[in-house]
Amino acid sequence: MTTTNAVPNLKVVDAFDLDDELRSLLKPGEMIRDQHGRRHRLPRYFYEVPTHEIATSIRLTPHFGLNEFILVDLKEAPRLQKFPRYVPCAIRLLAFYMEHFRSVVGSSVHIAVNGGYRSPSHKLSTDATPHMWATAADVYRIGSTILKTKETIEKYNGIAEDVSEDLEVLPYGHTTGLSVDDHVHIDLGYVVNLPREISEDRMEQPQENRHRFAFEDRRKKDRRTVVEGNEPGA
């Protein structure tokens, strides 16, 4: 049996607790308009990825590694090309749906460089796009098929739409941001995944006057306490 590993060991950080440069690049909680003029609030809670080695070792699903979703080139802000890197917590949701899509197509699915998470400071990040929420993936190859024709893009667009009504695709065409001609774009929309420990009635400001790291580590400790002690109702 294949299992995923290491995501629960990543620290969850509130981006308001990061340094000034990182906050200015990640823009947590800011409102940004999409190409249709609709406003969306950027993510505030991120996984902290300490090193490239850890990024490549983590499996979000049996067939997708974390590193596949955070590969960027020089179009990303220089500070965000370095480790530790930060990726919105919704990345796990995207990986789940991409695993399902891979199962349906019955072949390997390859995400393009800059095709996963892109920060609001990325040079391709002009209007709001689900890539900034870590809920979009640009697929350039499936198996041995390069996705650069109308026929292949429409074929796999249809498969993605059949996988779930939660998934959206961009039609074949040549208008940047509204259509694609060299990949399949799959997204979940502007989804924010909040850690369980966060109280949503206090979302406008940082919840405590101290840094908050390792929510997942604390959760594991709490779970061990339950296991090692007397469970309720035992």
C-alpha positions in Angstrom: 0.0 0.0 0.0 1.3 3.4 -1.0 1.0 6.2 1.6 1.7 9.9 1.6 4.2 11.3 4.1 5.5 14.5 5.7 2.8 17.0 5.0 1.6 16.9 8.7 5.2 17.6 9.7 5.4 20.9 7.9 4.9 24.0 9.9 1.8 26.0 9.3 2.6 29.7 9.5 0.5 32.8 9.6 2.0 35.1 7.0 1.3 38.1 9.1 4.1 36.7 11.4 6.7 36.6 8.6 9.2 39.4 8.0 8.4 42.6 6.2 9.8 41.5 2.8 7.9 38.2 2.8 4.7 39.9 3.8 5.1 42.4 1.0 5.6 39.6 -1.5 2.9 37.2 -0.3 0.4 39.9 0.4 -1.6 37.9 3.0 -5.3 38.9 3.3 -5.1 41.5 0.6 -8.0 41.9 -1.9 -7.1 41.5 -5.6 -9.3 41.6 -8.7 -9.5 38.9 -11.4 -9.9 39.6 -15.1 -13.7 39.9 -14.6 -13.4 42.5 -11.9 -14.3 40.3 -9.1 -12.4 40.7 -5.8 -10.8 37.8 -3.9 -8.9 37.8 -0.6 -5.4 36.3 -0.8 -4.4 33.4 1.5 -3.0 34.0 4.9 -1.9 30.6 6.1 1.0 28.7 4.5 3.0 25.6 4.8 6.7 26.5 5.4 8.9 24.3 3.3 12.4 24.4 4.8 14.6 23.0 2.0 14.6 21.7 -1.5 15.4 18.2 -0.3 12.3 18.2 1.9 10.2 19.6 -0.9 11.3 16.8 -3.2 10.8 14.1 -0.6 7.2 15.0 0.4 4.4 13.1 -1.3 1.1 14.9 -1.2 -0.5 11.9 -2.9 0.8 8.6 -4.2 1.8 10.1 -7.5 2.4 13.8 -6.8 5.2 15.4 -4.8 5.1 18.8 -3.2 8.0 20.0 -5.4 6.0 19.5 -8.6 3.6 22.2 -7.4 6.2 24.8 -6.5 8.7 24.7 -9.4 9.3 28.3 -10.6 11.9 30.0 -12.7 13.3 33.6 -12.6 9.8 35.0 -13.1 9.2 34.5 -9.4 10.4 37.1 -6.9 14.1 36.4 -5.9 13.3 36.0 -2.2 10.6 33.5 -3.0 12.9 31.3 -5.1 14.9 30.6 -1.9 14.2 28.3 1.0 12.3 28.3 3.2 9.5 28.5 0.7 5.9 29.2 1.5 2.8 27.6 -0.2 -0.8 28.1 0.8 -2.4 25.3 2.8 -4.9 24.6 0.0 -2.2 22.8 -2.0 -3.3 19.5 -0.4 -6.8 19.9 -2.0 -5.3 20.6 -5.4 -3.1 17.5 -5.1 -6.1 15.3 -4.2 -8.0 16.4 -7.3 -4.9 16.0 -9.5 -4.5 12.5 -8.2 -8.1 11.7 -9.2 -7.5 13.2 -12.6 -4.4 11.1 -13.1 -6.3 8.0 -12.2 -9.0 8.7 -14.8 -6.6 9.5 -17.6 -4.6 6.4 -16.7 -1.2 8.0 -17.3 1.4 10.3 -15.7 0.5 13.9 -15.5 3.3 16.5 -15.8 2.9 20.0 -14.3 4.7 22.9 -16.1 7.4 25.1 -14.4 5.4 28.0 -13.1 2.3 25.8 -13.5 1.5 25.3 -9.9 1.7 27.8 -7.1 2.7 31.3 -8.1 2.9 34.1 -5.6 1.1 37.5 -6.1 4.6 38.9 -6.9 5.3 36.5 -9.7 5.7 38.2 -13.1 2.8 36.2 -14.5 0.6 37.3 -11.6 -1.1 40.3 -13.0 -4.8 39.7 -12.2 -6.1 37.3 -9.5 -5.7 33.7 -10.6 -6.2 30.5 -8.5 -2.4 29.9 -9.0 -2.0 32.4 -6.2 -4.1 30.3 -3.9 -2.2 27.1 -4.8 -5.4 25.7 -6.3 -4.5 25.6 -10.0 -2.2 23.5 -12.1 -1.0 23.9 -15.7 -0.4 20.5 -17.3 1.9 20.4 -20.3 2.2 16.7 -20.9 0.1 13.6 -20.1 2.0 10.3 -20.7 3.9 10.9 -23.9 1.3 13.4 -25.3 2.4 17.1 -25.4 -0.6 19.3 -24.9 -0.2 21.8 -27.7 -3.1 21.2 -30.1 -6.8 22.1 -29.9 -7.8 18.5 -30.1 -5.7 17.2 -27.2 -6.4 20.2 -25.0 -10.2 19.9 -25.5 -10.0 16.1 -25.0 -8.3 16.5 -21.5 -10.4 19.5 -20.6 -13.5 17.3 -21.0 -11.9 14.6 -18.9 -11.1 17.1 -16.1 -14.6 18.5 -16.1 -16.0 15.0 -15.8 -13.8 14.2 -12.8 -15.6 16.7 -10.6 -17.9 19.8 -10.9 -15.4 21.4 -8.6 -12.9 21.6 -11.4 -12.7 24.4 -13.9 -10.7 24.5 -17.1 -9.7 27.2 -19.6 -10.9 26.7 -23.3 -8.5 26.4 -26.2 -7.5 29.8 -27.5 -4.8 32.5 -27.6 -6.0 35.1 -25.0 -3.7 35.1 -22.0 -5.6 34.4 -18.8 -8.8 33.5 -20.6 -7.8 30.6 -22.8 -4.7 28.4 -23.4 -3.0 26.9 -26.4 -0.1 24.9 -25.0 -1.3 23.3 -21.8 -4.4 22.2 -19.9 -5.3 24.5 -17.0 -7.2 22.9 -14.1 -8.3 24.9 -11.1 -10.5 24.7 -8.0 -11.2 28.4 -7.8 -10.2 30.8 -5.0 -10.2 28.2 -2.2 -8.6 29.0 1.2 -7.8 26.1 3.5 -7.8 27.2 7.2 -5.9 25.2 9.9 -8.3 23.7 12.4 -6.7 25.8 15.2 -7.8 29.1 13.6 -10.9 30.8 15.0 -12.6 32.5 12.0 -14.2 35.2 14.2 -10.8 36.8 14.6 -9.5 36.6 11.0 -8.9 40.4 10.4 -5.9 40.6 12.8 -3.2 38.3 14.0 -4.7 36.3 16.8 -1.9 36.6 19.3 1.0 39.0 20.0 3.6 36.3 19.3 4.7 34.1 16.4 2.6 31.0 15.8 4.4 28.1 14.2 4.1 24.3 14.1 0.3 24.0 14.4 0.7 20.5 13.0 3.4 19.6 15.5 1.1 20.6 18.4 -1.7 18.6 16.9 0.5 15.5 16.8 1.5 16.1 20.4 -2.2 16.4 21.4 -3.0 13.2 19.6 -0.2 11.3 21.3 -1.5 12.5 24.7 -4.9 11.0 23.8 -3.4 7.7 22.7 -1.1 7.4 25.6 -3.7 8.5 28.2 -7.2 7.4 28.8 -9.3 8.1 25.8 -12.8 9.6 26.4 -15.3 6.9 26.9 -12.7 4.2 27.4 
